[in-house]
């Protein structure tokens, strides 16, 4: 399943028992490339997401155990898939609305299952059809500009009889007060009566799914004006310098010349988790305790040939009670209100993205360390020799034999540090041909014992083992692993925030619970490199 973050989103949050609890925006922009969690570049074509069928559920941070609502409207447009989602009146839903109004959850992310797609030579996937499974509120966007652009509260108010003429046929005009602080704004409903006074034009941000459908139903100039307003809103966000009339030069108007900051900020860390992604993370047991028990069989029952009249083979099964301890992984940062208000691109989004990314890196580091700590030294040694991969083949099969002899299972993954990955890629046969063929260039031959999909860790295998390259492994690490023997448990809790009025600052923290368990150490075989 792909998880892809979307662009501009608006929220209609509840401020009273009868207030609306909705978020609206673009779930997926069409024709815009983005990078999903595993590093793959993906482009969605127009019409690739369905507007009918079962409504996608609304989650927090792609956690199916933390459902907070449901997508109620889907509208397919040339620009992208518009949506409206209703947030349930639950504690989790209330927390999601508060985080959104505080500016913490300013993005949405879709979870889809592509059913029709093509893959370009550079690895970019173009999706033409997909099942839309879920939509999540998240703090970390994949698209530049994937932020919430408008927050409003619809408050139910009993009108006074003197204020409203029930005979009028004019519709109610809803005005949304802009907020500089994350608090529920007041909304006033009025009906224009003669004489009409000039009013400030409402700034158009983005049509909600409901607005777009209403305009589409009306058709004609109404629909044309909504589309025109949308394009104007996009253009208004782009800074442009226009030439002045006459002989006015830029030296005459220094105060009007902006100093552009070209965003987004360059990111020098790749927030990926090779070990966690390869082995998969299970849901953390929802128990009010710091530990939980993971049972394993230490002695199996038995069966044997029975001689007539003699005793049948009998062995008592022994099941061990293994205690797994939950680890809390967290990070914190404090921002001044000025830093959040005066910077563009907004520093808060950049820093929160980095905070969440550091959580990902640390949890993967814990998984890598615990995998190495749980290994069994197989006694296998790879003696790296130029032009002779026979020692590599022997070491891999020796480790695989150790696993198969005791279980009849065969290894699935080869986990290595970057320096070992380099040695694997440099392996040549006696004719100086690579033994790990580059399938993208067609360099495959009878000498090949594996293949790679390019200079990366995706789509790589060595003798049928999926290669996992992780810089969290210590230098010289090489493990042959049967994946089900290594279990990962996780419960991401997301972002917490606290306003500090005395210092005009806001403190953010990102945290989650993480644990690993090696069920059988002989299924994690270490290879020594000489």
PyMOL commands that set and color helices and strands:
alter all, ss='L'
color gray80, all
select helices_A, chain A and resi 91-101+161-163+209-218+220-236+250-252+254-256+274-279+337-342+347-373+390-407+418-425+439-441+483-485+521-523
alter helices_A, ss='H'
color red, helices_A
select strands_A, chain A and resi 2-5+9-14+22-29+34-35+41-44+57-60+63-76+80-87+107-119+125-138+148-154+173-176+187-190+282-283+291-299+318-325+327-336+376-382+413-416+436-438+450-452+461-462+465-469+478-481+486-500+505-518+524-529
alter strands_A, ss='S'
color yellow, strands_A
deselect
rebuild
show_as cartoon
